[in-house]
Amino acid sequence: MPLFAPPGMGIAWLLSDMVLVTIMTVLVKLGGASYPAVQMVFIRSLIGLVSVLPLAWRHRRALRQTRHWGRHGFRVLCNTIALNANFAALTALPLALVNAIGFMRPLVVLALATWMLGERSGPWRWIGACIGFAGVLVMVGPSEISWNLGLLAALTMVVFGSLATVQTRALAGENTTVLMVFYTVGLTLFTAIPALLAWQPVSVGDWPLLLAIGVLAQMGQYCYLRAYQSSPANMLAPFSYLSIVLASLAGFIVFGEVPGVTTFAGIAIIIGALVLTGRLDRRSHKAV
């Protein structure tokens, strides 16, 4: 796989990932099943494991030839911690607050990519990321945040999710299937024992929903990997803010949730920041 691709390809893959994740979130909300968080993560990873096994066999030579076992393991561990921390935060904090904290990830990714990978981040990308985060704060508007375990879990989600993103970029030359196999197998192994200890019986009617969630999660993971293999992490980071726009649209279309004035204002700020950042960043590159 090429290490470099047109910037638009990475953005297209990232948008595809966000669409799939949004649909998966809608299915989770429609199902309304009450199972332990780690059990949901384990079922999701187990379904992904079944779907990725044929690819693992097809690319078994690439799996044997990989030289980045340590980096793969660290990436999967970071993803596992981030995913479980996300579920823990959702059980302890309001959903809007968790989402707002989650949108700190692009800023953390920019910093980590510059520090760990040596990627150059132009000033307009930093400015765009900050303006985009300000748009999220306008939409959510958390007035008071008291320190608790839920907040600690949300911050853990941000740090380890960002570390996983940077590691994915560092493995840009790796086969996409290899990345998916390591992620799925590792996530399954890391969550198996905790899930079995907390296991609750799954009703027959919930299995189709869980299957769909697992398939969509796996498809989203593939798009996510392709995005960060195609483009630098510091260029894609600001576009992550668009996921809250998709979430707002899904809430309105499926659940009839009418966004308030602050939501529209925040979306306008995010889209404006993305457009302005893209134009100014391209202009600065042409001037060099």
C-alpha positions, 0 to 999 in steps of 0.5 A, a space after each residue: 500500500 502506498 505511503 502517500 495518497 491524495 489528501 482527499 482520499 484520507 478525508 473520504 475514508 474518514 467521513 465513511 468511518 464517521 457515517 458507519 459509526 453514526 449508524 451503529 450508534 443509532 442501532 445501539 440507541 434503538 435497541 436499548 439493551 442493558 448489558 455490561 459495557 465490557 460484554 458489549 465490547 467483547 461481542 462487538 470484537 468477537 463478531 469482528 473476529 469472525 468476519 476478519 478470519 478469512 482475510 487473516 488466512 488470505 494475508 497470512 504471509 503478511 502477518 508472518 512478515 510484520 516487524 512491528 509486533 510491539 507497536 501493534 500490541 501497544 496500539 491495540 492496548 491503547 484502543 482497548 483501554 480507550 473503548 472501555 473507558 468510553 463506555 465507563 464514562 457514558 455510565 457516569 456522565 451525561 452523554 453530551 459531556 462525554 462527547 464534548 470531552 471526546 472532541 479534545 482528541 484532535 488537539 491531543 492528536 495534533 500534539 502527539 503526532 508532532 512529538 512522536 512522529 515528527 509531523 509538521 503541523 501548520 499554524 492554520 491547522 492548530 487554529 482550525 482545531 481550536 476553533 472547531 473545539 470552541 464550536 463543540 463547547 458552544 453546542 454542549 455548553 458544560 457550565 460546571 464539571 465536578 471531578 469524579 471517576 467518570 471524568 477520569 474515564 473520559 480523559 483516559 479515553 481521550 489520551 489513549 484514543 489519541 495514542 492509538 490514532 498516532 500509532 495507526 499513522 506510524 504503521 502507515 506502511 503496514 497492510 490494512 488487513 494486518 492492522 485489522 487482524 491485530 486490532 480485532 484479535 487483541 481486543 477480543 483477548 483483552 476483553 474476554 475474561 472481564 466479559 465472561 466474569 460480568 456476562 449477562 444472558 443475551 435474548 434471542 431478539 437482541 442478536 440481530 442488532 448485536 450482529 449489525 453493530 459488530 459488522 458496522 464497527 468492523 467496516 468503520 474500523 477498515 475505513 478508519 485505518 485507510 484514512 490514517 494510512 492515506 493522510 497525515 494525522 495532523 491533517 485529518 484531526 480537525 475533520 473529526 469534528 464533523 461527526 457531531 454534525 452527523 450525530 445531530 442529523 441522525 438524532 433529528 431524522 431517527 429520534 425527532 430530536 430538534 437541535 437548539 440554537 446553540 447546536 446550529 451555531 456550533 455546527 456553523 462554527 465547525 464547518 466554517 473553521 474547516 473550510 477556512 482552515 483548508 483554504 488558508 492551509 493550501 494557500 500557505 503551502 503554495 506560498 512556500 
